[in-house]
Amino acid sequence: MSMEDADISGRSHDRPLVQIAPMLDITYYEFRQFMRLITKRAQLWTEMMADGSLIYGDSDKVGSMLHCDANEHPIVLQLGGNNLDSLSKAGNIALGYGYTEFNLNVGCPSTRVSGKGCFGAALMNDAPLVGRIVKHLRSELGTPVTVKHRLGVDHNDSYEFVRDFISTVADQGCTDFIVHARKAWLNGINPRKNRSIPPLDHERVYRLCQEFPNLNISINGGIKSLEEIKYALSRGVYGVMVGRMAYENPCGLVRVDTDIYGEATNPATCKTRRILLETYANFIDSQASRTSDMNVCMLVKPILGTFHGEVGTKIFRQALSDMNVYETLDYPRSGTKCGHYIRRAIAIMDEVNPEALDRPLH
């Protein structure tokens, strides 16, 4: 997405009907490239990047974190922080890597972020500051800046609280909000439980859409199928963000381009699981210089859910988790060790469930 295709009011030229949620240790470069084998149209998101990590981090590490290819667009970089100047410095660094849209994290409930860092979900208690941050970033970066937040925090969980939060931030020019349809507990439960224990309330998000028809409000939380995506869109949300579905059942998204975006075809790279996995293995081979020092677990993590719901899924995951096999793997020097490790797992599934490997996915 070029700057000509984006309106800095926050409205993307390519409406983000489906968005792949920012997830720590998941939505890094290799995962995003795997997603692009499945959908060319869904909006991708980075992991959250704290402003200080981009400003003060080791230059090589920062470069690796921000690495982004043209095929990843539309893509959003999520920033974490609460200081206007630090956030704009971090954003300006990211502009040099081709990012054209940013999001402010106002939803992370971890104690490290919302406690010591005093950002993430803790910022919901200071809507005027959130508004000032968004206004400042839009002015300094010249790009869309959106806000991802919860329905509330701790005991501030009434409809009026989140309504007033959105209204206050919107008064500073923010037009795009992604609402995780749960409140956040800042004390007492960990981030993982914060994604399941606070009850979902999709109806409250739909009510917000009705109350703010001039804003772009997307929904996040607990949506795990194309049918559920379609239903949420029918209720008036601007877009639907999926998280766990993308890594637990990535093949559930293979029809996004045709069924949601109206494209004539879906990517040929996800016609079958075999094609999908072989294409990803070839991609890993092509990245040898980048991935040579990476933990193999990070390279295979994106594909672990490929056989979700199929016979043999546990065997497939185990085949990609056996480090003893990986360390002693004998492989041709024409590719990478990880690429052949993936091909070994494909060969195992050829014995266990070849039908699932070659059954058309779309």
N, C-alpha and C positions, 0 to 999 in steps of 0.2 A: 504494500500500500504506500503510495507516494504521498508527499505533502499536498499535492494537487487533489488527491482523492479524500482528504480529510478536512473537516471543518473544525476549527479549534473550539467551537462551542461544545465539542465532545461527541458530536454525531458522526459516526463512521460512515463513509461512503458505502461500504459493504456491511450492511446491518448484521451484527453478530448474533444470528439466531441461535447458534450453538457455540458455547465457549468452553474450553478445556481449562478447568480451575487451576489456579496456582497451588502447587503442592510441594512441600519441602522434601527434598531428596527424591523427587519424582519428575517434575516438569523441567528437567535440565535438557541440554541440547539433544542428546541421543533419544530421549523419550519424545521430544517434539518432532524429531525427524521420523520416528516410527509412526506418530500420529499422522504425519503428512502422507504416509503410504496408504492411510485409511480414508482420509478426508482432505481435500484441497481447500475447502471453504470454511470449515470451522475456525473460529478465532482461538489462537493458542496464547497461553500465558506462561511467563517465566515463574520460577520460584520467587518468593519474596526476597528482595535484596535490601538489607539495611543500608541507609545512607552512608554510615561510617565505613562499612566494608568496602564500598566502592571508592570512597575518598582516600582512605588510609591503607587499604589492603595492598598486598604485594602485587605489582603490576602484572606479572604473568598470571596470577590467580584471578585477578579482576578481568583480564582479557579472556580467560577461559570461561568465567561466569557469564560474561556479556556476549560471548561468541554467538552470532546469529547469521543464518543464511537467508538469502532473498526469498527462498521458497517457504520460509516460515511465516511470512506476512499473509494475512493480518495477525499481528502478534502484539501483546501488551506486556510491558515490563512493570511488575508490581514493586513499589518502593515502600520501605518501612522507615518511620522516623516521625519527629514532631517539630523539628526546627526548620523554618522556612529556608534559610540560607543553605543549610547542609543538604536539604532535599533538592534544592535547585542545582547545587554543585554536582550531586550524584546524578541527577537527570542530565545535566550537560555532558558528563562523561559518557553516559549511555547513548546520547545522540550521536556520538562519534562511531558507534557500532551499528547504526542504522535503525534504531528504535524510533517509532513515530507516534506512539501512544503510551501513556503512563497511567498507573492506578495507585491510589493511596490505600494502604492496608489499614482498615479501621475495624478489623474483625478477628485478628489473631488473639486468642485468649491465654497464650502461654505466660507463665510468671516472668520469664526472662524478657519477654516483649512488653507485656502490659504492666508488669511490676517494675523491675529495675529500669527497663527502657522507657516506660511510660508512653508507649505508642500502641499500635494495634487496637484491640477492642476498647482499651482504656480511653481512647480518644473520643468514643461516643459520649463520654461525659463532658466533653468540651466542644460542642458543635461550632461555636464561633471560631475556635482555633482551626478546626478542620476546614471551614469555609475560607479562612485567610490563607491556609496552605494551598488549597486548590486554586484560588485566585492568583496567588503568587507564582505557582508553577506554570499555570497557563500563560501568564505574562512573560515569564523568564524563558520558558522552553518553546513557546509557540506551537504547542501540540495539544491534542485532547488530553484531559486529565479527569479520570473517573474515581469514584469512591466505592469500595467494597466494605460492607459493614454487616452487623447482626441486627436482629429485631430489638435487641436491648442488652443491657449488662446488669448482672446481679439482680437487685430488686427494682431497678429501673427498666421494667419490662412491659409497661402498658402500651397500648396502641398510640396513645397521645405522645408518649416519649419518642418513639421512632418517627412518628409523623412530624413532630416539631424539629427533630434532628434533621430530617430531609429538607424541611422548609427553610431552616436556618442556613444550611450549606448551599441550597439552591439559590438563596438570595445573593450569594457571592459569585454566581455564574456557573455553578456545577449543574450539568444537565443529565449526567449518567450515573446511576446508582445500581450496584449489584448487591442484592439483599440475600444473605444467608438466612434462611427461614427458621432460625433458632436464635434464642438469646445466648449470651456467653456468661458463664460463671468464671469470674476472675480469680476466685479463691476456692479451694476445696476439691476441684477435679482437674485432671490433666487435659491437655489439648485433644488427645484421642477421645476421651469421654465427652469432651465438649462438642464432638461431632456426632454424638449419638444420644446422650442422656437428656439434654434439654429437648423437649418435644418439638417436632416440626410444626409449623403453622403456616402452610402455604396460603390459606385463605387470607391471612393478614397481609401477605405480599400482594395478592390480587386486589385487596381493598386499597392498598397504597397506589396501585396503578390507576384505579378509578378516581382516587382523590387528586392525583397529580397527572392528569392526561397530557400535560405539556412536557413531562419529563420522560426519560428513557430508563425504565426500571426493569432490571433483569432479576431472575430468581435463581437461587442456588440452594442445594440441600436435599438429599434423598431421592433425586430423580435418576432412575436407573434403566430406562428403556426408551426406544424411539417413540413408542406410543405415549409415554408419560411426557416426553418433550413436546409432542404435538398437542397434547391436552393443555399443558401449561401455556403454550403459545396461543391456543384458542381462548384462554382466559385473559388475554390482553397484555402479557409481559412482552417487553422489548426483545429479550433474549433469554436463553436457558443455559445455565452453567452446570456442567457435570464434572464430578471429581472422581469418586471411587469407581464409577462405571468405566471411566477411561482406562484405568489400569487394572481393574479386576476383570473386566469383560470388554476389551478393546474391539473385538469383532462385532459387538453389538452396535458399533458406530459405522459399519461399512456402508450403510445406505443413507448416511446423512446428506451427502451431496445431492442425490436424486430426490429423496423423500422429504427433506426439509428445505433445501435451497432450490429445488426445481431443475437441477442440471439434467442433461440428457443421459449421462452415464456416471458411474462411480469409478474411482481410480482402478486401472487394470492391475495395479500392484497389490490389491486386496481381493482379487477374483477368487482365490482359494487361500487357505492357510499355508499351503506349501509355497505358493508364489510369494505370499507376504513374508514368510520367514526367510526364504532364500534371498529375497530382495534386501531384507534387513541385514542378512549376513554379508551380502556383497557391499552394502553401505559401510559396515564395520571394516571390511577389508580396505575400502577406499580411504578410511580415516586413520590408517596405520600410524602416521606421524603424530597425530593428535592423541590417539588412545593408547599408545605404547606404555605409558606410565599409569594408566587408569586401572582401578580395581575392576576385575572382570565382572564382579557382581553388579556394578553400576551399568555395565554394557548390556547385560542380559536381562536386567530388571524390567525394562519396558515390555518385553515379550512374554513374561511369565504367565499372563492371563489369557494367552491366545487360545487355549483349549478349554476355556471356562464352560462348565456344564457338559463337557464331552467325556466319554470314557478315556481314561489314560491321562487326564490333566495332571494328576499327582505325580505320575511317572515322568511326564514332561518337565515339570518343575524340579523334580529331583535330579533329572539328567543335567539340568542347568545350575545345580547347586552343589555338585560333587567336586570340591576343590582338589581332592586327591587325583581324580581323573584328569582334571584340567592341568594340574602341574606336570603330569606324566604323559600328556597327550602327544602322540606322534602325528605330525601333520605336514602336508606338502608346503614348500616354501613359497608357493605361488600366492598365498593369501596370508591372513593373520591367524594366530592361534585361536582367538576368540571366534572368528568367523567359522573356523572348522569345528570348534566346540558346539556352535549352534547347529551346524550341519550334522554333527553326530546326534544331537537331540532329535533332529528331523528324521534321521534314519531309524532311531528307536521308535518314533511314532509311526513310521512306515510298517513296523512289525505289530505295534499295539493297536492302532486305529487308523489304517490308511484311508478309510472312508471319510473321516473327519479332516484329514489332510487335503483331500482332493474334491470334497463337496463344494459346489459353487456357493459363495457367500452372498452374491448378488446377481 
